[in-house]
Amino acid sequence: MLRLLAILLLCISGARACLWDRDTLEEEAKGKLDTVNAIVGWFDRYPPHYYQMRLDRVTKELAVDPQLLDLYDDAAVASSRLGQHTKAIAWMTLKKAILDTLPQDSTTAEARYRYLSNTGTFHLIRWIGMPQAERNADLADLRTSEDFIARALEINPDAHFGREKFQLMLIRWLLNPDPVADDYHDANFLNLETSIRMHLGVDQMPKEFTLEQARLGITGLVQLGAAWESVDVFQTLQVCLSAEKNGTLARLARLRVQELLAEGATSLHPSKEVDGQYREPFNFKDTVAGEKQIDRFYLHARAAAKQREAKWIAYQEERFAKGMHPDTQPDFWSSWQEPPFPELPLRQWMERNPGFSLLLILAGPALGLWILAKGSKLLAKRSSSGPQMAS
């Protein structure tokens, strides 16, 4: 009973790479990112056929009207999603040639921002795709990416739910030859302390971002970028959530790290120290109640996310075969039925036992007031008795 109470109290107290194309705009228009969805893979991803059809169409449209700047982004992102990163960079070069003929003012600021953001991201993804030995020996694409993303942030520092700021932190961390500079934190590109000092309330937080901003930015890197298979990103998300004192979600993120490692993923950082640290058992600084329930939920949610993705892809392929595409068919998704997202086990228990949940919510403040009242009476009694003289 006490263990269950601890689980419920934890549940209550815990409640609190960038590509630009038309899909990004639609996702941002929805106005929310969900960290749990990002961890278990419950978000939209599209098959190669989707991007090939888009690329074929916008290529023809640009041949007719080269001034359609947004279509260069669509073509470039489609090329990158198809694994053609050098071709994606070439599309951005074509866009830059058009931009150079236009006024460099507020009317073209958004187009220039997307040019810089996309170009920087394509260089990063191309570097990631290199064989490990070649990647570690040649950081040219990584340095180019840093330059372009930094310039993009000068134009629009808050785009993509602020995630580009965290993409730049990731890039600079990858370029840092000494990623674990002291004994007080595990490897993470936010350079967050994970020592006991943070959990004792000592102010070790960087001043340039909050934990909530970091969580949203990293979630955006996964859902809207190319970080779904990045062990570095999920390791950092885990540390961020742990620092945020959200042990339940931190454990979910750690389970994603372990899944990636089991599949053969490694850190992108050239330092072997980082990858070795990822493989060490993680010592959660916060007590995580209900570990077995959390682990079971993760396995169930991952299986459900894979089933959902398979249905999502099959739905699209059936319509692609008929020449349909979401860009040109307004009713493309009209028959899609979104499966229910697996409920967190703690929420399920509370819904099945609403009386106990209500009692817990009401009893918590009452218990606190009772303790405060008893303490006040005790202090008053001691004060009225006066100081005791030694005999």
C-alpha positions, 0 to 999 in steps of 0.5 A, spaced: 500 500 500 505 504 501 509 503 495 502 504 491 501 511 494 509 513 493 507 511 485 501 515 485 505 521 489 510 521 484 505 521 478 502 527 481 508 531 482 511 529 476 506 532 471 509 538 469 537 535 427 532 541 424 529 540 417 524 546 414 519 544 409 511 544 409 511 538 413 515 542 419 510 547 418 504 543 419 507 540 425 508 546 428 501 549 427 499 543 431 502 547 437 505 541 441 510 536 442 509 530 447 516 527 450 513 520 451 510 520 444 517 522 442 521 517 446 516 511 444 516 513 437 509 515 436 509 520 431 509 521 424 514 518 419 514 518 412 516 512 407 521 514 401 515 513 396 512 519 399 518 524 398 520 521 391 513 523 389 514 530 392 521 531 389 518 529 382 512 534 382 516 540 385 522 539 380 517 540 375 514 546 378 521 549 379 522 548 372 516 553 370 517 558 376 524 558 379 522 564 384 518 559 388 523 559 394 519 554 399 519 549 393 527 549 394 526 547 401 521 541 399 526 539 394 532 539 398 528 536 404 525 530 400 532 529 397 535 528 404 530 524 406 532 519 400 539 519 403 541 524 397 544 529 402 549 532 397 543 533 392 540 536 398 545 541 399 545 543 391 538 545 392 540 550 397 545 552 393 540 554 387 535 557 392 541 561 395 542 564 387 535 566 387 535 569 394 542 573 392 537 577 386 532 579 392 532 584 397 536 582 403 530 585 408 524 583 412 521 580 406 526 575 405 528 574 412 524 567 413 527 564 406 534 566 408 533 563 415 530 556 412 536 556 407 541 557 413 538 552 417 536 547 412 543 547 409 547 547 416 542 541 417 544 537 411 551 538 412 550 535 419 546 529 417 551 528 411 557 527 416 553 523 421 552 518 415 559 517 414 563 511 416 565 512 423 573 512 422 572 517 416 567 521 420 572 522 426 577 523 421 574 529 417 570 534 421 569 539 415 561 538 415 560 538 422 564 545 422 560 547 416 554 545 420 556 549 426 557 556 422 550 555 418 546 554 424 549 559 428 547 564 422 540 561 422 539 563 429 541 570 428 535 571 424 530 567 428 533 564 435 526 561 437 524 557 431 522 550 431 520 550 439 527 553 440 530 546 438 535 549 433 539 552 439 539 545 442 542 542 435 547 547 435 549 545 442 549 538 440 554 540 434 559 544 439 559 538 444 561 533 438 566 538 436 569 539 443 575 534 444 574 533 452 566 532 452 566 530 460 571 535 463 570 533 470 567 528 475 560 531 476 556 530 470 555 524 465 556 525 458 550 530 455 551 535 450 547 540 455 553 539 459 548 538 465 551 536 472 548 529 474 552 529 481 548 529 487 550 537 488 544 538 483 539 534 487 541 538 493 538 544 490 545 547 489 544 552 483 548 548 477 544 550 471 546 553 465 543 560 465 542 560 457 536 555 458 531 552 462 530 545 463 523 545 460 526 549 454 531 543 453 526 538 454 521 541 448 528 542 444 530 535 444 523 533 443 523 537 437 529 534 435 526 527 435 519 528 432 521 534 427 528 532 426 533 526 424 534 524 431 530 518 432 536 514 432 541 518 436 543 515 442 546 522 444 540 525 444 536 520 448 542 520 453 541 527 454 534 527 454 534 522 460 539 527 464 535 533 462 528 529 465 532 526 471 535 534 473 527 536 472 526 531 477 521 527 473 524 520 474 519 516 470 520 519 464 527 519 465 527 512 466 523 511 459 528 515 456 534 511 458 530 505 456 530 508 449 538 509 450 538 501 452 534 499 446 539 503 441 545 500 444 542 493 443 541 495 436 548 497 435 548 504 435 554 508 438 555 515 440 557 520 434 562 523 439 569 522 436 571 520 444 571 513 446 569 515 453 562 518 451 560 511 448 563 507 454 559 511 459 553 510 455 554 503 456 555 503 464 549 502 468 545 508 470 545 510 477 538 514 477 539 520 482 531 520 483 527 514 486 523 511 481 517 508 484 514 502 480 520 501 475 517 494 473 510 498 471 514 503 467 519 498 463 512 494 462 509 500 459 515 502 455 515 495 451 508 495 450 508 502 447 514 501 443 510 494 440 504 499 439 508 504 436 511 499 431 504 497 429 501 504 428 507 505 424 506 499 419 499 501 418 500 508 417 505 506 412 501 501 409 495 506 408 500 511 404 502 506 400 495 504 398 494 511 396 500 512 392 499 506 388 493 510 385 497 517 384 494 520 390 499 524 395 497 529 401 500 535 398 495 534 392 489 531 395 486 534 401 482 528 403 488 524 403 488 522 410 480 522 411 480 515 412 485 514 417 483 512 424 489 514 429 489 508 434 489 509 441 495 511 445 497 506 450 495 509 457 501 510 462 499 504 467 499 509 473 494 513 470 490 507 468 490 505 475 487 512 478 482 511 472 479 504 475 480 507 482 477 514 482 475 514 489 482 513 492 485 518 487 480 523 489 481 521 496 489 522 495 488 529 492 483 531 498 487 528 503 494 531 501 493 538 503 489 536 509 494 532 512 499 538 511 495 542 514 494 537 520 501 537 521 502 544 521 497 545 526 500 540 531 507 543 530 504 550 531 501 547 538 507 544 540 511 550 539 506 554 543 506 549 548 514 550 549 514 557 549 509 558 554 513 553 559 519 558 559 526 556 559 528 550 563 533 552 569 539 546 570 539 544 577 
